[in-house]
Amino acid sequence: MTEGIKYDQGKPAFELIYWSAILPIIEQARESPYWVEGVIHAIVDAQHAATHDEMVQHLTRAGAILVRIQLEEQNFPIHSLAQVLAFGAEKYDAWNWARGMKWSRLFGAAYRHLVREPPSPYLWDWTGLRPASPYDEDEETGLPHYSHALCCIMFLIAYALEGKGEDDRPGVF
């Protein structure tokens, strides 16, 4: 055995995934529609859900659509999710997110990763925004925006299941 060689280097950091939140998403992905607007609607529904169980259902639906879209585009969503988590573990600390934070921060980050500014002012619709494409990459990490959004969804589901963070959604104070 050679000392000092890291045998898992370059492989997905699956140990960083909160599988209790991701497995229901993968199960539901088979029947999910293929449109990013559905993800945005599901996140809005989750943000205004009356109970944590209802919120988890909406977030699972949102995550399932993201997984389905990435699979249709020949991306590997769970691999890139692990890469996002590995980047975060390097930048902050592994499982740092599990300590909790304000939920609104994660809802906001998910929206920012799903809705992009158009590349040209001539392409703006009345909202001035366009849905992100499966090929859009985060400027800092070079990883798909969809994987970052899926990461936010995983964190929110984990917080609802584990009672972590600060649930500061509108109307839930």
N, C-alpha and C positions, 0 to 999 in steps of 0.2 A: 504494500500500500504506500503510495506516494504522499508524503506530508505536504500540507500547504495548498493542495489543489482543491478548489471548490467544485465538486462534481455537479452541483445543481446550477452553476452559473449560466446565465443566458436562457434558462428554462422558466416557464411561467410560475409565478409565486402563488400557486393555488392555496397555500397555507394561510394567505392573508384574506381569503374570501370568506364572508359570513354566509355559509352554505344554507342555513335555515331560511334566509331571505331569498337566495338565488334559486334553489331547487323548485319552489312553486312557480317562479317566473319561467324557468325552462319548460316545466310541464305545460304551462298555459300557452307557451309560444307556438305550439303546433297549430292551434286554432285561431291565432290572433290575426287581425286584419293587417294589411301592409301599408300603413300611412302614418307619417310622423305627427300629423295633426291629432290623431287619436291618442298619442302619447301626451301631448300638451293638454288635451281635454281631460285625460285621466288624472294628470297631476293637479289640474285645477280642481277636479272633483275631490281628490285626496286632501287638498289644502282646506277645503270647506266641509269635509266629512264630520259628522256629529260624534262618531266614536273612533277609537283607535283601530278596532276590527274593520270598520268600514274604510278607514284610511288605508290600511294594509291591502284590502281587496283592490282598491283603485290603483295603488302603487304597483301591485303585482301585475295588474293589467297593463300599466304603462311600461314596466320592465319587459313584459312578454312581447309587446309590440316592438320594442327596441331590439330585442334578441332576434325576433323574426326578420326584421328589416336587415340586420347585419348578416344573418345567415343567407338571405336571398341574394345579398351582394357579395357572397363568397368571403365574408369576413368571419373571424372566429371571435365572437363577443366575449366569451368567458376568458380566452387567452388575453385579449386586450384589457379586460377588466382587471385581471391579475397584474398586467403591466402598469395600469394606472395606480393600483394599490402599492406596487413595488416602488413606483416613483414617489408616492406619498410617504412610504415608510423611510425612504432615503432622505427626503426633504424634511420631514417632521420626526416621525418615529413610528415603528410598526404598531398598529392598533391604536394609535393616538386618537383617532376618530371615535373609538369605543368609549372614551371618557365622557362623551356627550358635548353638544353645543346647541345653540339656538336652531330650531328646526327651520326657521325662515331663511337662515343662511344657506341651507341645503336646497330648499325650494327655489331660491333665487339662483343658485349655481346651476341647478338642473335646467331651469328656463334659459339661462344664458348659453348653455351648451346645446340646446335644442333650437334656438332661434338666433339666426345670424343676421347681421346687417348685409344688405345686398352689395355686391361688388361695385355697382354703378348707381348713381342717384336716378338714372333713367329707368332702372328696374324696380324702383320702389312701388309698392302698392299703397293703398290708403293707410296701412299700419306703419309703413316704413321698415318692415321686417320681412324676412323669409325663413321658412324652416331650414334647418341645417340639413346637409346631405350626408349620406353614410361615408362619403369620402372627405368631408371637412375634418381637418386635423387641428387640435389645440396648438396654439402658438408656442406655449412653454414646453409641452411634453412631446409633441409630434404624434400623439395618439388620437384616435377618433373621438370627436366630441360626443358621439353616442355612448362610448364607453365611459366617459366622465359622467354623463347624465345617469347611466345605469349604476355607477358607483354611488352617486347621490341618493338614488332610489333605494339601493341596498342599505345605506346608512339610515335612511328614514324608517324603513321597515324594521331594522334592528332596534332603533330607538323606541318605536311603538311596541315591539314585542318585549323588550327588556326594561321599558320604563326609564330610558336614559335621555339626557339632554333636556332642553327647555322647550316645551310645546307652546310656542308663541304664535300659532296660527290665528288669523283674524276670527274673532267670535268665540275663541276657545279659552280666553284669558281667565 
